[in-house]
Amino acid sequence: MKRVSIILLSLFCGIFICSAQNISDTVFMNVIKIEDKNITKLGTRMLIDVSIPSDIKVPIVFFNTSVTNEIPQDLLFKLYLDYDYIMFIVPDWNVSKTLTIYKLDRGRRNGTGKKSVDSLNIQENFPKLQFADMTLKDGEIDIYFATGCNLFIYECSKSKREFLKKNIDKIGDAYKLVHGYEGEHTIYCTLVGTAEEKLNFLVGGFLEATPYIYTPFRLNITKVDRFNP
């Protein structure tokens, strides 16, 4: 019985609880800092030009930004959607001198499909933040745009390739990863230009569309093939 309990505890810890930090911790490790210089806005869309290091499984994101670059909560919770669990540390120095810590479970692994949020407001004795090494590892690049298709759906593949050819001067380096048994594949692009030019490409001119937030992610190019539209 003891052995079974240990195994179950190990599995539980491996999922999230024991490996992640809690909102009441006094020290946070491997924190991702987002500053004003990392944020670009076009209409209701914005780009946060910060990718998460690939060895961080449960990101902790700290916003060191001005009031003009505060992230609305509905967009905050759409940041880095690839992660099932994420924490946000949001200071409000200019108004009430408080710090709010959110711990978000997106509900993809708890069997309910419903997200849940724990939060804690702090007005003194702020936690110590130890920031992550943001250096890209060997073979890693930042990807800003990805598109997928099924090789056996001809019109889909044709239209995607034509789109990439039309924007060949904007997409930068392109890579392709084939997955599945029916020819499904994903094309990854680095994009070129400034953060504003990259966001303009991602937005596609629809500045008044539903508010949305974009972030790059890291790709190990040793595991994918180069792609030429």
Backbone torsions as a table, in degrees:
resi	resn	phi	psi	omega
1	MET	NA	-40.2	179.9
2	LYS	-62.7	-41.0	-179.6
3	ARG	-63.3	-42.6	178.9
4	VAL	-61.8	-40.5	-179.8
5	SER	-63.2	-41.2	179.6
6	ILE	-64.2	-41.5	179.5
7	ILE	-63.5	-45.1	179.8
8	LEU	-62.7	-40.1	178.2
9	LEU	-63.7	-40.4	179.8
10	SER	-63.1	-42.3	178.9
11	LEU	-64.1	-42.4	-179.9
12	PHE	-63.2	-42.6	179.8
13	CYS	-65.5	-39.1	-177.8
14	GLY	-65.4	-28.7	-179.7
15	ILE	-69.4	-49.7	-178.1
16	PHE	-166.1	-51.1	-161.8
17	ILE	-58.1	-51.6	-174.0
18	CYS	-78.2	-22.1	-176.6
19	SER	-90.4	-14.3	-175.5
20	ALA	-106.0	163.2	177.5
21	GLN	-89.4	163.1	179.8
22	ASN	-106.8	157.7	-176.4
23	ILE	-66.4	-17.9	-179.3
24	SER	-94.1	3.7	-179.6
25	ASP	-64.2	151.0	179.5
26	THR	-93.6	-13.6	177.7
27	VAL	-134.7	132.0	176.7
28	PHE	-116.7	129.8	-175.8
29	MET	-101.1	153.3	174.5
30	ASN	52.3	46.6	-178.5
31	VAL	-79.7	137.6	177.4
32	ILE	-93.7	119.6	-179.0
33	LYS	-95.1	132.1	174.7
34	ILE	-118.4	125.1	-177.7
35	GLU	-118.7	173.6	179.5
36	ASP	-54.2	-39.8	-176.8
37	LYS	-64.7	-17.0	-179.1
38	ASN	-90.0	-5.0	-172.1
39	ILE	-112.4	127.5	176.5
40	THR	-125.5	136.8	-177.2
41	LYS	-123.3	140.9	171.1
42	LEU	-138.8	107.8	-177.1
43	GLY	60.1	-126.2	-178.8
44	THR	-93.6	5.4	-179.6
45	ARG	-107.5	151.4	176.0
46	MET	-145.8	152.9	176.8
47	LEU	-116.3	125.1	170.3
48	ILE	-102.8	108.5	-170.1
49	ASP	-85.4	59.4	-179.7
50	VAL	-139.7	121.6	176.3
51	SER	-99.8	152.6	-178.5
52	ILE	-88.2	128.7	175.1
53	PRO	-52.8	139.4	-172.2
54	SER	-66.2	-19.7	-179.1
55	ASP	-89.3	1.1	177.2
56	ILE	-95.6	115.7	-175.3
57	LYS	-91.4	-30.9	177.3
58	VAL	-126.5	93.2	-174.1
59	PRO	-67.0	147.3	170.7
60	ILE	-120.5	116.6	-173.0
61	VAL	-110.5	124.7	179.9
62	PHE	-110.9	128.0	179.9
63	PHE	-98.6	112.4	175.7
64	ASN	-109.6	68.3	-171.0
65	THR	-124.9	165.4	177.0
66	SER	-82.7	171.2	-179.6
67	VAL	-60.0	-35.8	-177.6
68	THR	-67.1	-17.8	-179.8
69	ASN	-113.6	22.1	175.6
70	GLU	-63.6	141.6	-178.6
71	ILE	-95.9	122.0	175.8
72	PRO	-56.7	147.0	-174.5
73	GLN	-60.8	-36.0	-179.3
74	ASP	-64.8	-32.6	175.3
75	LEU	-80.8	-34.3	178.8
76	LEU	-54.9	-44.0	-177.0
77	PHE	-77.8	-2.2	174.0
78	LYS	-100.6	4.4	179.6
79	LEU	-74.7	136.2	174.7
80	TYR	52.2	61.0	-174.0
81	LEU	-65.5	-16.7	-179.6
82	ASP	-68.2	-16.7	-176.5
83	TYR	-95.6	128.8	178.2
84	ASP	-67.4	-34.7	-178.2
85	TYR	-128.6	140.4	-179.8
86	ILE	-156.5	151.7	177.4
87	MET	-122.2	144.7	177.3
88	PHE	-124.8	133.6	174.9
89	ILE	-113.1	114.4	-171.1
90	VAL	-122.2	105.5	177.9
91	PRO	-83.4	153.1	176.6
92	ASP	-129.9	60.5	-172.6
93	TRP	-64.7	-34.3	-171.0
94	ASN	-76.2	-20.2	-175.2
95	VAL	-111.5	-66.4	-171.7
96	SER	-116.9	6.1	179.3
97	LYS	54.4	43.1	-179.9
98	THR	-119.1	166.4	177.7
99	LEU	-131.6	129.0	177.0
100	THR	-113.3	132.4	177.9
101	ILE	-115.1	125.5	177.6
102	TYR	-111.5	139.4	173.9
103	LYS	-122.3	110.5	-171.6
104	LEU	-106.4	126.4	170.7
105	ASP	-109.3	115.0	-174.8
106	ARG	-77.0	-1.1	172.2
107	GLY	78.7	14.0	-177.7
108	ARG	-85.3	-15.0	-176.3
109	ARG	-124.5	7.6	-179.6
110	ASN	-101.4	2.5	175.5
111	GLY	84.8	-8.4	-177.9
112	THR	-100.8	-25.7	-176.7
113	GLY	75.8	4.5	-179.2
114	LYS	-107.0	132.7	178.8
115	LYS	-78.9	154.0	176.8
116	SER	-136.9	150.1	-177.8
117	VAL	-132.5	126.3	168.5
118	ASP	-101.6	144.8	179.2
119	SER	-142.0	155.2	-179.6
120	LEU	-144.8	127.6	175.9
121	ASN	-99.9	131.3	-177.2
122	ILE	-124.6	133.4	179.4
123	GLN	-114.9	-8.3	177.1
124	GLU	-159.4	170.1	-177.8
125	ASN	52.8	53.3	-178.0
126	PHE	-64.9	146.4	-179.7
127	PRO	-66.6	156.1	175.6
128	LYS	-84.7	134.5	-178.6
129	LEU	-110.8	123.4	175.2
130	GLN	-109.5	114.4	-169.1
131	PHE	-82.1	150.0	-176.3
132	ALA	-75.0	154.4	170.2
133	ASP	-77.3	114.3	-173.8
134	MET	-93.2	7.4	-178.7
135	THR	-64.7	133.2	175.1
136	LEU	-67.0	136.3	177.9
137	LYS	-76.7	163.6	178.5
138	ASP	-55.2	129.7	178.1
139	GLY	87.7	-3.1	-178.2
140	GLU	-98.3	145.8	172.8
141	ILE	-138.4	161.7	175.1
142	ASP	-88.4	130.8	178.4
143	ILE	-110.2	130.4	-178.4
144	TYR	-107.2	-21.0	-176.0
145	PHE	-141.3	133.6	177.7
146	ALA	-137.6	142.0	177.8
147	THR	-141.5	141.1	-177.2
148	GLY	-118.6	160.3	-179.6
149	CYS	-162.5	166.8	175.7
150	ASN	-106.1	123.0	-176.1
151	LEU	-58.6	-26.1	-176.6
152	PHE	-88.3	-4.6	172.8
153	ILE	-98.2	95.2	-167.7
154	TYR	-59.5	-48.1	-175.6
155	GLU	-62.9	-35.6	178.0
156	CYS	-63.0	-51.1	-179.5
157	SER	-61.9	-40.7	-178.5
158	LYS	-64.9	-45.3	-177.3
159	SER	-67.3	-38.9	178.4
160	LYS	-64.7	-43.7	-179.4
161	ARG	-64.8	-40.5	178.7
162	GLU	-64.1	-38.9	178.3
163	PHE	-62.9	-44.1	-179.7
164	LEU	-66.8	-38.6	177.1
165	LYS	-63.3	-41.2	-179.4
166	LYS	-62.9	-29.9	-177.3
167	ASN	-111.1	30.2	-174.2
168	ILE	-59.0	-29.3	-179.1
169	ASP	-82.0	-2.8	-177.2
170	LYS	-114.4	-24.4	-170.2
171	ILE	-81.1	-16.5	179.6
172	GLY	71.2	-143.4	177.4
173	ASP	-78.1	139.3	-177.9
174	ALA	-123.5	143.9	-178.6
175	TYR	-135.5	155.1	-175.5
176	LYS	-131.2	134.3	176.5
177	LEU	-124.9	118.6	177.4
178	VAL	-92.1	133.7	-179.2
179	HIS	-145.5	157.7	-179.0
180	GLY	82.3	-178.9	-175.3
181	TYR	-107.9	1.6	-178.3
182	GLU	-119.2	26.3	175.8
183	GLY	80.3	10.9	177.7
184	GLU	-58.8	141.3	178.8
185	HIS	-149.5	158.3	176.8
186	THR	-125.3	136.8	176.9
187	ILE	-109.0	129.6	-177.8
188	TYR	-113.1	136.5	-178.6
189	CYS	-129.1	140.6	-179.2
190	THR	-81.4	-26.0	-172.6
191	LEU	64.7	156.9	-178.8
192	VAL	-124.1	166.6	175.8
193	GLY	93.5	-168.9	-179.4
194	THR	-76.2	171.0	176.7
195	ALA	-59.8	-37.8	178.7
196	GLU	-65.9	-38.9	178.2
197	GLU	-67.7	-38.6	176.9
198	LYS	-64.8	-42.9	179.7
199	LEU	-65.6	-38.7	178.6
200	ASN	-61.0	-38.1	176.4
201	PHE	-66.0	-45.1	-177.9
202	LEU	-65.3	-38.5	-179.6
203	VAL	-70.6	-37.5	179.3
204	GLY	69.1	23.4	177.1
205	GLY	92.6	-8.5	-176.6
206	PHE	-91.0	69.6	-174.2
207	LEU	-69.7	-26.3	-176.6
208	GLU	-99.2	12.8	178.5
209	ALA	-72.3	-179.3	179.4
210	THR	-53.4	133.7	179.0
211	PRO	-52.6	138.1	-177.9
212	TYR	-149.7	153.7	-178.3
213	ILE	-127.5	130.9	-177.7
214	TYR	-110.1	146.8	173.6
215	THR	-143.6	146.5	173.6
216	PRO	-78.1	164.2	173.5
217	PHE	-135.9	163.4	-174.6
218	ARG	-94.9	138.8	179.8
219	LEU	-128.1	133.8	174.7
220	ASN	-87.3	107.6	-172.8
221	ILE	-75.4	-7.6	175.2
222	THR	-74.5	-10.7	-177.5
223	LYS	-107.3	6.0	-179.9
224	VAL	-133.8	170.3	179.6
225	ASP	-105.7	149.2	172.8
226	ARG	-65.6	148.0	-178.1
227	PHE	-127.4	132.1	177.4
228	ASN	-118.5	110.2	-178.1
229	PRO	-58.2	NA	NA
